[in-house]
Amino acid sequence: MKTLHKIAYSALLFAFASNINAKPKTDDLATAAAEISKSNFTAAINLMTSYISNHDMDPQAYYYRSVAELGIGENDLALKDVDLAIQLDKKFQIKKLYKSSKIKQADLLLQRAKCYRALGNTDGAMEELNKAALADNTLADIYVEMGENYASRNDFKGSDTTFAKALRYDSKNYDALIGLAKNYLNNEKEIEAISKLDQAISVDGEKI
């Protein structure tokens, strides 16, 4: 009987340990997001790579690793990871798994657009941005990226329009304010540029 009890106890311990490993470590995801916000991209990549070794079906992990990879200029890897995140996200939408995911479809499409622009594919980027806007037309960062995309084509009118649209949804969007300031400088509108820079400083002066 003692032997049977030991076997049963060992089996319970193994099942408990397996269950712990199977549960997504949301703290790791939150830590990765925090590291990215501090531009600690390598730390975020290492953390998500370790996380994926135990949770290779979680789209959030590939998304965060993609953002970090893009942050250090690993554009091809970033695109590969966000593509994986989108594929997994579609699978889980069908199976109704990972309901606790904080990453929305619009965020995934926006990240893919950023990867395309970084790789010089502005047409592909704009296509993804239009899809993202259909998924969530109130997400200011979509219009910020559109503004950057237009600016990379020297279409400053289109860029100004979409940066302004971003500010309608988020009046304190730092990147939209900086984007407008750059455009005004390129068009020798110094007074308007200074005004937008002042607004950006009031939002987050440490970034300038």
ChimeraX commands (.cxc) that place a marker at each C-alpha (Angstrom):
marker #1 position 0.00,0.00,0.00 radius 0.5
marker #1 position 2.82,2.39,0.83 radius 0.5
marker #1 position 4.33,1.80,-2.60 radius 0.5
marker #1 position 0.99,2.55,-4.25 radius 0.5
marker #1 position 0.66,5.72,-2.19 radius 0.5
marker #1 position 4.15,6.83,-3.24 radius 0.5
marker #1 position 3.34,6.18,-6.90 radius 0.5
marker #1 position 0.06,8.07,-6.64 radius 0.5
marker #1 position 1.74,10.96,-4.82 radius 0.5
marker #1 position 4.50,11.14,-7.44 radius 0.5
marker #1 position 1.90,11.15,-10.21 radius 0.5
marker #1 position 0.04,14.00,-8.53 radius 0.5
marker #1 position 3.25,16.02,-8.18 radius 0.5
marker #1 position 4.09,15.45,-11.85 radius 0.5
marker #1 position 0.58,16.48,-12.93 radius 0.5
marker #1 position 0.77,19.59,-10.75 radius 0.5
marker #1 position 4.15,20.59,-12.18 radius 0.5
marker #1 position 2.93,19.98,-15.73 radius 0.5
marker #1 position -0.14,22.09,-15.06 radius 0.5
marker #1 position 2.01,24.97,-13.82 radius 0.5
marker #1 position 4.18,24.81,-16.93 radius 0.5
marker #1 position 1.11,24.67,-19.17 radius 0.5
marker #1 position -0.41,27.85,-17.77 radius 0.5
marker #1 position 0.57,31.04,-19.59 radius 0.5
marker #1 position 2.78,33.20,-17.38 radius 0.5
marker #1 position 0.96,36.50,-17.77 radius 0.5
marker #1 position 3.62,38.12,-15.59 radius 0.5
marker #1 position 6.21,37.34,-18.26 radius 0.5
marker #1 position 4.05,38.98,-20.92 radius 0.5
marker #1 position 3.57,42.07,-18.76 radius 0.5
marker #1 position 7.30,42.19,-18.03 radius 0.5
marker #1 position 8.10,41.98,-21.74 radius 0.5
marker #1 position 5.71,44.84,-22.46 radius 0.5
marker #1 position 7.36,46.89,-19.71 radius 0.5
marker #1 position 10.85,46.17,-21.07 radius 0.5
marker #1 position 9.73,47.27,-24.53 radius 0.5
marker #1 position 8.31,50.51,-23.13 radius 0.5
marker #1 position 11.78,51.20,-21.67 radius 0.5
marker #1 position 13.48,50.26,-24.98 radius 0.5
marker #1 position 15.08,47.22,-23.34 radius 0.5
marker #1 position 14.45,45.25,-26.51 radius 0.5
marker #1 position 17.06,42.52,-26.04 radius 0.5
marker #1 position 15.72,41.72,-22.57 radius 0.5
marker #1 position 12.20,41.46,-23.99 radius 0.5
marker #1 position 13.38,39.18,-26.81 radius 0.5
marker #1 position 15.18,36.86,-24.39 radius 0.5
marker #1 position 12.19,36.74,-22.06 radius 0.5
marker #1 position 9.72,35.94,-24.85 radius 0.5
marker #1 position 12.03,33.35,-26.41 radius 0.5
marker #1 position 12.14,31.56,-23.06 radius 0.5
marker #1 position 8.37,31.93,-22.66 radius 0.5
marker #1 position 7.72,30.52,-26.14 radius 0.5
marker #1 position 9.73,27.40,-25.29 radius 0.5
marker #1 position 6.88,26.49,-22.90 radius 0.5
marker #1 position 3.96,28.30,-24.57 radius 0.5
marker #1 position 4.60,28.10,-28.30 radius 0.5
marker #1 position 0.92,28.57,-29.21 radius 0.5
marker #1 position 0.43,31.95,-27.51 radius 0.5
marker #1 position 0.13,34.71,-30.15 radius 0.5
marker #1 position 0.90,37.42,-27.60 radius 0.5
marker #1 position 4.46,36.16,-27.12 radius 0.5
marker #1 position 5.26,36.34,-30.82 radius 0.5
marker #1 position 3.71,39.81,-31.00 radius 0.5
marker #1 position 5.86,41.18,-28.18 radius 0.5
marker #1 position 8.98,39.53,-29.58 radius 0.5
marker #1 position 8.20,41.05,-32.99 radius 0.5
marker #1 position 7.90,44.53,-31.48 radius 0.5
marker #1 position 11.24,44.09,-29.70 radius 0.5
marker #1 position 12.94,42.71,-32.81 radius 0.5
marker #1 position 11.73,45.67,-34.84 radius 0.5
marker #1 position 13.15,47.91,-32.12 radius 0.5
marker #1 position 16.67,46.60,-32.74 radius 0.5
marker #1 position 16.35,46.56,-36.52 radius 0.5
marker #1 position 15.78,42.82,-36.96 radius 0.5
marker #1 position 13.04,43.57,-39.48 radius 0.5
marker #1 position 12.85,40.16,-41.17 radius 0.5
marker #1 position 12.59,38.35,-37.83 radius 0.5
marker #1 position 9.99,40.86,-36.65 radius 0.5
marker #1 position 7.84,40.21,-39.73 radius 0.5
marker #1 position 8.18,36.44,-39.30 radius 0.5
marker #1 position 7.05,36.64,-35.66 radius 0.5
marker #1 position 4.08,38.91,-36.29 radius 0.5
marker #1 position 2.98,36.64,-39.15 radius 0.5
marker #1 position 3.06,33.73,-36.69 radius 0.5
marker #1 position 1.11,35.77,-34.15 radius 0.5
marker #1 position -1.59,36.54,-36.73 radius 0.5
marker #1 position -1.84,32.90,-37.81 radius 0.5
marker #1 position -2.16,31.72,-34.20 radius 0.5
marker #1 position -4.62,34.50,-33.38 radius 0.5
marker #1 position -6.91,33.36,-36.21 radius 0.5
marker #1 position -6.69,29.77,-34.98 radius 0.5
marker #1 position -7.59,30.76,-31.43 radius 0.5
marker #1 position -10.48,32.94,-32.59 radius 0.5
marker #1 position -11.95,29.85,-34.23 radius 0.5
marker #1 position -11.32,27.64,-31.19 radius 0.5
marker #1 position -12.22,30.43,-28.75 radius 0.5
marker #1 position -8.99,30.01,-26.80 radius 0.5
marker #1 position -6.74,32.64,-25.23 radius 0.5
marker #1 position -9.74,34.87,-24.51 radius 0.5
marker #1 position -7.60,36.79,-22.03 radius 0.5
marker #1 position -5.32,38.07,-24.80 radius 0.5
marker #1 position -4.81,41.83,-24.58 radius 0.5
marker #1 position -3.48,41.98,-28.13 radius 0.5
marker #1 position -6.23,42.96,-30.56 radius 0.5
marker #1 position -6.40,42.19,-34.26 radius 0.5
marker #1 position -5.77,45.85,-35.06 radius 0.5
marker #1 position -2.54,45.76,-33.01 radius 0.5
marker #1 position -1.31,42.72,-34.93 radius 0.5
marker #1 position -2.07,44.27,-38.32 radius 0.5
marker #1 position -0.46,47.53,-37.24 radius 0.5
marker #1 position 2.70,45.69,-36.22 radius 0.5
marker #1 position 2.81,43.90,-39.57 radius 0.5
marker #1 position 2.46,47.28,-41.31 radius 0.5
marker #1 position 5.40,48.65,-39.33 radius 0.5
marker #1 position 7.50,45.66,-40.39 radius 0.5
marker #1 position 6.58,46.18,-44.04 radius 0.5
marker #1 position 7.50,49.86,-43.88 radius 0.5
marker #1 position 10.82,49.04,-42.21 radius 0.5
marker #1 position 11.51,46.65,-45.09 radius 0.5
marker #1 position 10.64,49.32,-47.66 radius 0.5
marker #1 position 7.29,47.82,-48.67 radius 0.5
marker #1 position 5.12,50.91,-48.26 radius 0.5
marker #1 position 2.31,49.51,-50.43 radius 0.5
marker #1 position 2.08,46.40,-48.27 radius 0.5
marker #1 position 2.20,48.58,-45.16 radius 0.5
marker #1 position -0.71,50.71,-46.33 radius 0.5
marker #1 position -2.75,47.62,-47.17 radius 0.5
marker #1 position -2.27,46.30,-43.62 radius 0.5
marker #1 position -3.08,49.71,-42.14 radius 0.5
marker #1 position -6.37,49.83,-44.02 radius 0.5
marker #1 position -7.21,46.39,-42.62 radius 0.5
marker #1 position -6.26,47.57,-39.14 radius 0.5
marker #1 position -8.53,50.61,-39.48 radius 0.5
marker #1 position -11.41,48.30,-40.42 radius 0.5
marker #1 position -10.73,46.29,-37.27 radius 0.5
marker #1 position -10.56,49.41,-35.06 radius 0.5
marker #1 position -11.01,52.81,-36.67 radius 0.5
marker #1 position -10.44,54.66,-33.39 radius 0.5
marker #1 position -6.89,53.43,-32.71 radius 0.5
marker #1 position -4.76,56.56,-33.06 radius 0.5
marker #1 position -1.52,54.66,-33.66 radius 0.5
marker #1 position -2.89,53.34,-36.95 radius 0.5
marker #1 position -3.12,56.88,-38.31 radius 0.5
marker #1 position 0.30,57.73,-36.89 radius 0.5
marker #1 position 1.78,54.87,-38.89 radius 0.5
marker #1 position -0.17,55.99,-41.95 radius 0.5
marker #1 position 1.35,59.43,-41.48 radius 0.5
marker #1 position 4.84,57.95,-41.31 radius 0.5
marker #1 position 4.12,55.87,-44.39 radius 0.5
marker #1 position 2.95,58.89,-46.40 radius 0.5
marker #1 position 5.95,60.91,-45.23 radius 0.5
marker #1 position 8.32,58.17,-46.42 radius 0.5
marker #1 position 6.78,58.68,-49.87 radius 0.5
marker #1 position 7.21,62.46,-49.57 radius 0.5
marker #1 position 3.41,62.83,-49.55 radius 0.5
marker #1 position 3.35,65.40,-46.77 radius 0.5
marker #1 position -0.25,66.43,-47.41 radius 0.5
marker #1 position -1.44,62.87,-46.83 radius 0.5
marker #1 position 0.90,62.60,-43.88 radius 0.5
marker #1 position -0.41,65.79,-42.26 radius 0.5
marker #1 position -4.00,64.63,-42.73 radius 0.5
marker #1 position -3.48,61.27,-41.06 radius 0.5
marker #1 position -1.36,62.67,-38.22 radius 0.5
marker #1 position -4.17,65.17,-37.57 radius 0.5
marker #1 position -6.67,62.30,-37.59 radius 0.5
marker #1 position -4.59,60.48,-34.99 radius 0.5
marker #1 position -4.77,63.55,-32.77 radius 0.5
marker #1 position -8.56,63.61,-33.08 radius 0.5
marker #1 position -8.64,60.21,-31.38 radius 0.5
marker #1 position -5.75,60.93,-29.01 radius 0.5
marker #1 position -4.99,64.62,-28.56 radius 0.5
marker #1 position -1.80,63.83,-26.61 radius 0.5
marker #1 position -0.31,61.32,-29.03 radius 0.5
marker #1 position 3.39,62.11,-28.86 radius 0.5
marker #1 position 4.34,60.44,-32.15 radius 0.5
marker #1 position 1.62,62.27,-34.08 radius 0.5
marker #1 position 2.77,65.62,-32.69 radius 0.5
marker #1 position 6.41,64.89,-33.56 radius 0.5
marker #1 position 5.38,63.67,-37.01 radius 0.5
marker #1 position 3.55,66.92,-37.72 radius 0.5
marker #1 position 6.48,68.95,-36.39 radius 0.5
marker #1 position 8.87,67.15,-38.77 radius 0.5
marker #1 position 6.53,67.71,-41.71 radius 0.5
marker #1 position 6.22,71.41,-40.91 radius 0.5
marker #1 position 10.01,71.71,-40.75 radius 0.5
marker #1 position 10.34,69.96,-44.11 radius 0.5
marker #1 position 7.93,72.51,-45.55 radius 0.5
marker #1 position 9.70,75.44,-43.82 radius 0.5
marker #1 position 6.77,76.18,-41.51 radius 0.5
marker #1 position 8.90,76.91,-38.47 radius 0.5
marker #1 position 6.20,78.53,-36.31 radius 0.5
marker #1 position 3.82,75.58,-36.73 radius 0.5
marker #1 position 6.69,73.15,-36.12 radius 0.5
marker #1 position 7.66,74.86,-32.86 radius 0.5
marker #1 position 4.04,74.80,-31.72 radius 0.5
marker #1 position 3.81,71.04,-32.24 radius 0.5
marker #1 position 7.18,70.48,-30.57 radius 0.5
marker #1 position 6.01,72.45,-27.53 radius 0.5
marker #1 position 2.91,70.26,-27.35 radius 0.5
marker #1 position 5.05,67.12,-27.63 radius 0.5
marker #1 position 7.32,68.34,-24.83 radius 0.5
marker #1 position 4.30,68.91,-22.61 radius 0.5
marker #1 position 3.25,65.30,-23.26 radius 0.5
marker #1 position 6.67,63.69,-22.71 radius 0.5
marker #1 position 9.67,65.99,-22.62 radius 0.5
marker #1 position 12.07,63.16,-21.77 radius 0.5
marker #1 position 11.76,61.67,-25.26 radius 0.5
marker #1 position 13.12,64.79,-26.97 radius 0.5
marker link #1:1,2 radius 0.2
marker link #1:2,3 radius 0.2
marker link #1:3,4 radius 0.2
marker link #1:4,5 radius 0.2
marker link #1:5,6 radius 0.2
marker link #1:6,7 radius 0.2
marker link #1:7,8 radius 0.2
marker link #1:8,9 radius 0.2
marker link #1:9,10 radius 0.2
marker link #1:10,11 radius 0.2
marker link #1:11,12 radius 0.2
marker link #1:12,13 radius 0.2
marker link #1:13,14 radius 0.2
marker link #1:14,15 radius 0.2
marker link #1:15,16 radius 0.2
marker link #1:16,17 radius 0.2
marker link #1:17,18 radius 0.2
marker link #1:18,19 radius 0.2
marker link #1:19,20 radius 0.2
marker link #1:20,21 radius 0.2
marker link #1:21,22 radius 0.2
marker link #1:22,23 radius 0.2
marker link #1:23,24 radius 0.2
marker link #1:24,25 radius 0.2
marker link #1:25,26 radius 0.2
marker link #1:26,27 radius 0.2
marker link #1:27,28 radius 0.2
marker link #1:28,29 radius 0.2
marker link #1:29,30 radius 0.2
marker link #1:30,31 radius 0.2
marker link #1:31,32 radius 0.2
marker link #1:32,33 radius 0.2
marker link #1:33,34 radius 0.2
marker link #1:34,35 radius 0.2
marker link #1:35,36 radius 0.2
marker link #1:36,37 radius 0.2
marker link #1:37,38 radius 0.2
marker link #1:38,39 radius 0.2
marker link #1:39,40 radius 0.2
marker link #1:40,41 radius 0.2
marker link #1:41,42 radius 0.2
marker link #1:42,43 radius 0.2
marker link #1:43,44 radius 0.2
marker link #1:44,45 radius 0.2
marker link #1:45,46 radius 0.2
marker link #1:46,47 radius 0.2
marker link #1:47,48 radius 0.2
marker link #1:48,49 radius 0.2
marker link #1:49,50 radius 0.2
marker link #1:50,51 radius 0.2
marker link #1:51,52 radius 0.2
marker link #1:52,53 radius 0.2
marker link #1:53,54 radius 0.2
marker link #1:54,55 radius 0.2
marker link #1:55,56 radius 0.2
marker link #1:56,57 radius 0.2
marker link #1:57,58 radius 0.2
marker link #1:58,59 radius 0.2
marker link #1:59,60 radius 0.2
marker link #1:60,61 radius 0.2
marker link #1:61,62 radius 0.2
marker link #1:62,63 radius 0.2
marker link #1:63,64 radius 0.2
marker link #1:64,65 radius 0.2
marker link #1:65,66 radius 0.2
marker link #1:66,67 radius 0.2
marker link #1:67,68 radius 0.2
marker link #1:68,69 radius 0.2
marker link #1:69,70 radius 0.2
marker link #1:70,71 radius 0.2
marker link #1:71,72 radius 0.2
marker link #1:72,73 radius 0.2
marker link #1:73,74 radius 0.2
marker link #1:74,75 radius 0.2
marker link #1:75,76 radius 0.2
marker link #1:76,77 radius 0.2
marker link #1:77,78 radius 0.2
marker link #1:78,79 radius 0.2
marker link #1:79,80 radius 0.2
marker link #1:80,81 radius 0.2
marker link #1:81,82 radius 0.2
marker link #1:82,83 radius 0.2
marker link #1:83,84 radius 0.2
marker link #1:84,85 radius 0.2
marker link #1:85,86 radius 0.2
marker link #1:86,87 radius 0.2
marker link #1:87,88 radius 0.2
marker link #1:88,89 radius 0.2
marker link #1:89,90 radius 0.2
marker link #1:90,91 radius 0.2
marker link #1:91,92 radius 0.2
marker link #1:92,93 radius 0.2
marker link #1:93,94 radius 0.2
marker link #1:94,95 radius 0.2
marker link #1:95,96 radius 0.2
marker link #1:96,97 radius 0.2
marker link #1:97,98 radius 0.2
marker link #1:98,99 radius 0.2
marker link #1:99,100 radius 0.2
marker link #1:100,101 radius 0.2
marker link #1:101,102 radius 0.2
marker link #1:102,103 radius 0.2
marker link #1:103,104 radius 0.2
marker link #1:104,105 radius 0.2
marker link #1:105,106 radius 0.2
marker link #1:106,107 radius 0.2
marker link #1:107,108 radius 0.2
marker link #1:108,109 radius 0.2
marker link #1:109,110 radius 0.2
marker link #1:110,111 radius 0.2
marker link #1:111,112 radius 0.2
marker link #1:112,113 radius 0.2
marker link #1:113,114 radius 0.2
marker link #1:114,115 radius 0.2
marker link #1:115,116 radius 0.2
marker link #1:116,117 radius 0.2
marker link #1:117,118 radius 0.2
marker link #1:118,119 radius 0.2
marker link #1:119,120 radius 0.2
marker link #1:120,121 radius 0.2
marker link #1:121,122 radius 0.2
marker link #1:122,123 radius 0.2
marker link #1:123,124 radius 0.2
marker link #1:124,125 radius 0.2
marker link #1:125,126 radius 0.2
marker link #1:126,127 radius 0.2
marker link #1:127,128 radius 0.2
marker link #1:128,129 radius 0.2
marker link #1:129,130 radius 0.2
marker link #1:130,131 radius 0.2
marker link #1:131,132 radius 0.2
marker link #1:132,133 radius 0.2
marker link #1:133,134 radius 0.2
marker link #1:134,135 radius 0.2
marker link #1:135,136 radius 0.2
marker link #1:136,137 radius 0.2
marker link #1:137,138 radius 0.2
marker link #1:138,139 radius 0.2
marker link #1:139,140 radius 0.2
marker link #1:140,141 radius 0.2
marker link #1:141,142 radius 0.2
marker link #1:142,143 radius 0.2
marker link #1:143,144 radius 0.2
marker link #1:144,145 radius 0.2
marker link #1:145,146 radius 0.2
marker link #1:146,147 radius 0.2
marker link #1:147,148 radius 0.2
marker link #1:148,149 radius 0.2
marker link #1:149,150 radius 0.2
marker link #1:150,151 radius 0.2
marker link #1:151,152 radius 0.2
marker link #1:152,153 radius 0.2
marker link #1:153,154 radius 0.2
marker link #1:154,155 radius 0.2
marker link #1:155,156 radius 0.2
marker link #1:156,157 radius 0.2
marker link #1:157,158 radius 0.2
marker link #1:158,159 radius 0.2
marker link #1:159,160 radius 0.2
marker link #1:160,161 radius 0.2
marker link #1:161,162 radius 0.2
marker link #1:162,163 radius 0.2
marker link #1:163,164 radius 0.2
marker link #1:164,165 radius 0.2
marker link #1:165,166 radius 0.2
marker link #1:166,167 radius 0.2
marker link #1:167,168 radius 0.2
marker link #1:168,169 radius 0.2
marker link #1:169,170 radius 0.2
marker link #1:170,171 radius 0.2
marker link #1:171,172 radius 0.2
marker link #1:172,173 radius 0.2
marker link #1:173,174 radius 0.2
marker link #1:174,175 radius 0.2
marker link #1:175,176 radius 0.2
marker link #1:176,177 radius 0.2
marker link #1:177,178 radius 0.2
marker link #1:178,179 radius 0.2
marker link #1:179,180 radius 0.2
marker link #1:180,181 radius 0.2
marker link #1:181,182 radius 0.2
marker link #1:182,183 radius 0.2
marker link #1:183,184 radius 0.2
marker link #1:184,185 radius 0.2
marker link #1:185,186 radius 0.2
marker link #1:186,187 radius 0.2
marker link #1:187,188 radius 0.2
marker link #1:188,189 radius 0.2
marker link #1:189,190 radius 0.2
marker link #1:190,191 radius 0.2
marker link #1:191,192 radius 0.2
marker link #1:192,193 radius 0.2
marker link #1:193,194 radius 0.2
marker link #1:194,195 radius 0.2
marker link #1:195,196 radius 0.2
marker link #1:196,197 radius 0.2
marker link #1:197,198 radius 0.2
marker link #1:198,199 radius 0.2
marker link #1:199,200 radius 0.2
marker link #1:200,201 radius 0.2
marker link #1:201,202 radius 0.2
marker link #1:202,203 radius 0.2
marker link #1:203,204 radius 0.2
marker link #1:204,205 radius 0.2
marker link #1:205,206 radius 0.2
marker link #1:206,207 radius 0.2
marker link #1:207,208 radius 0.2
view
